[in-house]
Amino acid sequence: MKDSLEQRCSELSGKFDTEEPGIGHFDRFKVKLAMQAQKAPKQKQKTWAWITIAASIALLFGVWLGNYSAKPGLELADVSPKMEETQSFFMATIQQEIEQINLERNADNQQIIEDAFGQLKKLEENYTKLTVELDNSGKDKRIIYAMIANFQQRIDVLQSLLQQLEEIKKLKNNSNDEKIT
């Protein structure tokens, strides 16, 4: 390697640029640099300002989207296709019963409905904790069963509420019938 380097240097001997720039070259170069530096920063600052603003917005949007879409654990649907079916069934049933309850909502039964929805909220919070436990446990079947039981408890609360609303409606109709006669 040393020989090839020496050979290359001997081949290029006399071809190296050994000339120095003319007098005043460095001064002219400094002036040109100073003029260019005065013009460029304003444009660069504006460009960089917009780029940093856009990057900040994109970053904030990405963080928000990540937090919004990321759930803290594993859902039943993440375990297997059959569990996805099970979760879909429970969610559809719960949604259907909530819609039916909302149709029955009035001033007379408002408090009972709010109490039941408070119980539902606690069950949903418990379910969220179960999703984290399922993720941490490596899909432990006991936690899967607890999640299914949680769905069943929510449906039980809603069905019990619907029964209470039906009884209130019957009592109200009976009292209205008695007033008429």
Contacts in CASP RR format, 6 or more apart in sequence:
PFRMAT RR
TARGET T0000
AUTHOR 0000-0000-0000
METHOD contacts of the structure
MODEL  1
MKDSLEQRCSELSGKFDTEEPGIGHFDRFKVKLAMQAQKAPKQKQKTWAW
ITIAASIALLFGVWLGNYSAKPGLELADVSPKMEETQSFFMATIQQEIEQ
INLERNADNQQIIEDAFGQLKKLEENYTKLTVELDNSGKDKRIIYAMIAN
FQQRIDVLQSLLQQLEEIKKLKNNSNDEKIT
71 128 0 8 1.000
71 131 0 8 1.000
72 128 0 8 1.000
72 131 0 8 1.000
72 132 0 8 1.000
72 135 0 8 1.000
73 131 0 8 1.000
73 132 0 8 1.000
73 134 0 8 1.000
73 135 0 8 1.000
74 131 0 8 1.000
74 134 0 8 1.000
74 135 0 8 1.000
74 139 0 8 1.000
75 87 0 8 1.000
75 131 0 8 1.000
76 83 0 8 1.000
76 84 0 8 1.000
76 86 0 8 1.000
76 87 0 8 1.000
76 144 0 8 1.000
76 147 0 8 1.000
76 148 0 8 1.000
77 83 0 8 1.000
77 84 0 8 1.000
77 87 0 8 1.000
77 88 0 8 1.000
78 84 0 8 1.000
79 134 0 8 1.000
79 139 0 8 1.000
79 144 0 8 1.000
83 144 0 8 1.000
86 148 0 8 1.000
86 151 0 8 1.000
87 151 0 8 1.000
90 148 0 8 1.000
90 151 0 8 1.000
90 152 0 8 1.000
90 154 0 8 1.000
90 155 0 8 1.000
93 155 0 8 1.000
94 151 0 8 1.000
94 154 0 8 1.000
94 155 0 8 1.000
94 158 0 8 1.000
97 155 0 8 1.000
97 158 0 8 1.000
97 159 0 8 1.000
97 162 0 8 1.000
98 158 0 8 1.000
100 162 0 8 1.000
101 113 0 8 1.000
101 116 0 8 1.000
101 158 0 8 1.000
101 161 0 8 1.000
101 162 0 8 1.000
101 165 0 8 1.000
104 162 0 8 1.000
104 165 0 8 1.000
104 169 0 8 1.000
105 113 0 8 1.000
108 168 0 8 1.000
108 172 0 8 1.000
109 164 0 8 1.000
109 165 0 8 1.000
109 168 0 8 1.000
112 161 0 8 1.000
112 164 0 8 1.000
112 165 0 8 1.000
112 168 0 8 1.000
113 161 0 8 1.000
113 165 0 8 1.000
116 157 0 8 1.000
116 158 0 8 1.000
116 160 0 8 1.000
116 161 0 8 1.000
119 157 0 8 1.000
120 154 0 8 1.000
120 157 0 8 1.000
120 158 0 8 1.000
123 150 0 8 1.000
123 153 0 8 1.000
123 154 0 8 1.000
123 157 0 8 1.000
124 154 0 8 1.000
126 150 0 8 1.000
127 147 0 8 1.000
127 150 0 8 1.000
127 151 0 8 1.000
130 143 0 8 1.000
130 146 0 8 1.000
130 147 0 8 1.000
130 150 0 8 1.000
131 147 0 8 1.000
133 140 0 8 1.000
133 143 0 8 1.000
134 140 0 8 1.000
134 143 0 8 1.000
134 144 0 8 1.000
134 147 0 8 1.000
137 143 0 8 1.000
END
